[in-house]
Amino acid sequence: DASYKSEGISSLAVDGNVLVSGHWDGMVKVRDASRGQLVRANTRRLQSRVDCVALYRNFAISGSLDGNVCIWNLTTMDPILEIQMGSAVSGLTASPNGVCVKCTDGIVSLELNL
């Protein structure tokens, strides 16, 4: 049974057996998608709350309404990069070359050379 308590989950992204969840308390967590078991979580909260998440290669990406996008190493959940978008971030989608960010001002494509 892969069910678990919602724990204030605000967003989800799944790629194969990896599930990343964003939370209202600023946490980003990695779970085994088939079992729902927690694998790891970020140790530093860079956002007061996480409104959207995406998976890109070996990275988890989180976005928030304060305009902050954070890129996390999926293996360690250490922050790699923090980007201030200038307007609220309400959506993230991985693309072959990076990530598309849905902001109040429009859609921005971030090419990631990580």
N, C-alpha and C positions, 0 to 999 in steps of 0.2 A: 504494500500500500504506500503510494508516494504522496499521500496527503499530509499536510502539516498546518499548524496555525498560521494565519495570515501575517502576524507579527508587524502590522502596519505597512504592508507591502503596497507601494504605489505604482510599480511598473515591473515588467518581466521581459526577458529576452532569452531565447533558447536557440542553441546550435548543437545538434546532435544530442549528446548526453550531458551537455553543460547548460545549466540554467543560472542566469544572473538575475537577482532581484534588487530593486531600488526601494528604499524605505523612507517613511516620513521623518524618521529620526536622523537622516543623513548617512545611514549605513548602506553599503553595497555588499551583497553576499553572493557567494558561488555555491551552488548545490549540484549534486548528482541528479539529473533530471528524471531518471527512472525510479529512484528511491526517495527523492526529496531530502536526502541527507545533506546537512551542511558540510561543505568541504573547507571553506575559509571565508573570511570577511575582512573588509578594510580595517586598519587599526587607527588611521587618522581620518577624522571627519572634515572634509574640505567644503562641505555643503551643509546648510542647516536642514535641508530635506532634499531628497532625490525624486524628481518628477518623471524622468525617463531614463532608460538604459538601452545599450546596444552591445553586441559582441562584434569585434573586428580582429581577426587573426588570433593572437595570444593576448588580447587586451579587452578589458571591460571599459565601456565609456558611459559616464553618467552626466545627466544634464539637470538643471534646476531653473525655477522661475526667476531666480536672482541673476540669470544670465551666465552662469558658470558652467563650463564643460570640463570634466575631469577624465583623464585617461589613466587607467590602472593596469599594472602588470597582472595578468590573470593568474599566474602561478603564485605570486607572493602577495598580491593585493596592495602593493606599495604604489603610491602615486607616481606617475611618470611625467605628466604634463597637466597644467591647469590653464584654461583659456577663458578669458572674459569676452563674451559675445556682444555685450552692449545692450541687449534686450532679452526678455524672458525666453528660455528654452523650454519648448513643450513637446519636442519629438526628436528622436535620433534613429537613423537607419544606416546600416553598414552598406557600403558599395565596394566594388573591386579595388578602388584606389584610396579609400578612406571612409569618411562618414558624412552623411547629409544631416544638417542640423536645422530643425524647424524652429525659427525664432519669431517673435512678434513682428519683426521687420521683414521677414521673408525666409526663404530657404537658402542656406549657405552650405557649400560643399567644401569640406576640409580635406585636402590631400595629406595623408599621413605617411611620412617616410620614417617609420619606427623600426 
